[in-house]
Structures are given as C-alpha cells and as structure tokens.
Amino acid sequence: MADTCVQSTLASGVGRNVNLRKAAFGLTDGTPVDIYTLSDARIEARIMTYGGIVVSLRTPDRAGKMDDVVLGYDSLDQYVANNSPYFGAIIGRYGNRIAHGQFTLGGKIYSLPKNDGDNTLHGGTRGFDKVIWKARPVQDGVELTHISPDGDQGFPGTLTTVVGYTVAGSALRIEYSATTDKHTVVNLTNHSYFNLAGQGSGDILEHQLQINGLRFASIDSAMIPTGELRPVAQTPFDFRTPHAIGERINADNEQIRNGRGYDHDWVLDSVGDNLVEAAQAYDPDSGRVLKVLTTEPSIQFYTGNFLDGSIRGKQERAYRMRYGFCLETQHFPDSPNRPAFPSTELKPGQQYHSVTVFEFGTASR
C-alpha cells in the first residue's frame, strides 16, 4: 500500500528546500508502520519506521534520469517475511559479527543469540532491523527513536538510540546517538545495498571503487577477524586508487575465499570527530557517483555474495549474486573480544555519536 496511500505534507520540521511526507505503510503484529519521504532537488529517500529501513533512494544519472539505487522490497510484508539480507536497515545493537555469540565486559560473560553459525550477526535474532521505531519530523528529515531494554538479545543496559535521517542537495545524512544506564557495547550502522545503475539492473562488478584505507581486518573461514590488520598493498584489497569491483573479486586469495568475495572491514586512514571521505564508487554506464563520508574508524565493504536469485525485490526483480554492494561505516567486527581494536564500550553518562553521509553526484564518461 506504500505508493497508493494518501500522503500528507508535514507542516513542522520541514527545511526550506526539503519536502517531507508521511504515509501509512501497513501493519505488523497489529502495529502501524509509517513511511517518510524526504526529497530535495536531487535526491529522494523513503524511510520506514520498521527497522529504520531506507526503502528507496532515488537520484539522477548523468542525463538527469532519476532511478532507485538501493535494493529492497515493495511491501512491508516482504520485509517482515524475509529481510535476511538486511536491506536498508539500521543495524544494532552491534553491527557485524561477535565471535561465539559472547563477550566479557566488566568481568561478566554475556551470551547472545547465535544467528550466524557459532556467531552473532548484526545484533542477534531480533536486532534493531526488526523493531518499530518511533518517529518525529525534524528539520530536513525524520528522527527515529528506539529504547532497547536491559538484557535485549543478551546485551546489558537499557539503550536509548536516536537516528536522524536528513537530506540536503544530493546527500543523505545519517546521525546516530545512544545512551545507556549500564556499561554496555554498541556499534550502529546502515545496511543499504547500492547499485548505481539502478536496483535490479544487473551486477555491480563494473562499478569503480576507491577505499581510503591502508589496512583491512583479515578474517577466518567463519568471517571472524583474526586480529591481524593486514596491509592492502599488493593484494586484491588495494582500492587506494579506483578499481572495478569485479577486477579481482575471484582472485586466488585466502581472504577472498574466506569472504566468498569481499566481505571485509577496512581501517580508514583518517578518523576523528570530523567527517572524512571513506570511499567513492562510480558506475561508468549511468555516470552516478557515490561518496561515503563518516566519523567512524572503519568501513565494511560487502559485495552481496549471499544473494542467489531466490529473492524477488522491487518490481519483482530477482536479486542475484553481487547485484548490490554495501559500504557499512562502523567500528571493527568482534571488538568486544579484541582489546587491541578501537573500543565499542559505552558507559552511563557517556554518549555514543556517529555520522555518515551518502553523497551523490555524476561524472562524464
């Protein structure tokens, strides 16, 4: 019902150039789910309250033709029934993997649901991607809030999380914040799958990618970090200058085999409180360019290796292997079990804060 519902313009919280609309998107377990459409001159983002999911993201190609560049579904029921790929969702409490479904904090062992073999992936069996967020309009966008109770999915502390989605010009900005009443860990990200030629249009192997990282986290066969941060130089992981995603994705390389392609975390060259450019992708056919800026210390590059054509996405298009790529800004995987990695701990009185910007443009051939 998303595109057939009568939409109402929100009078409050609308920026000078941003149009913000709200519509009903359906029900899950009897609870209403809404979808917000944020549009500016060169971008339109649709965000729903279930999972905080980026349902669509439309931006022009070099000829000015608008198209949706993220994978997903047309209906709420499809997201609820099968979003195992985590299309477009807010990921929490902990993005990426935690080894053996447990970690020790303050001398206490915390056990989490194992939903990825022996490991915990993206917050457990009912992470932030499967809850209904409370929403309110804000300047240039929408703000989502979720309160995760103490013990939710095994994590300690009542965690209050606020995620703001705003648009300006040709960019979608995501701002995360969180507070806790007990010592805990947190690692939030967004799991959008991009195809700059348009969702469902084919694979992304000809996209050109640059990642501003000198090292990446090596993984074992279960895709858990070994603890070693390897130099990218002279490996298929060297994207310091642009390379086609498919150029080395099937290389005879242990790390490529472990990830079934690219499913690895890059350590960014420059981090801090300021936004820095982490990555840039370019589709030669459409001319679309995506820049990713973040305050996070790393970025996970994933090439849709587990898509197999069984999922029918928007417009009933089959999503096959490597039909989309993710650039998930984050702290390192399994950090709670790796003291040498940047800490993901959050204590009462502290605030978790992170910003990521997806900025779109075009380039000539």
Summary of the structure (lengths in Angstrom):
residues: 365
radius of gyration: 19.3
end to end distance: 38.9
largest distance: 58.5
contacts: 1314
relative contact order: 0.16
helix: 7%
strand: 45%
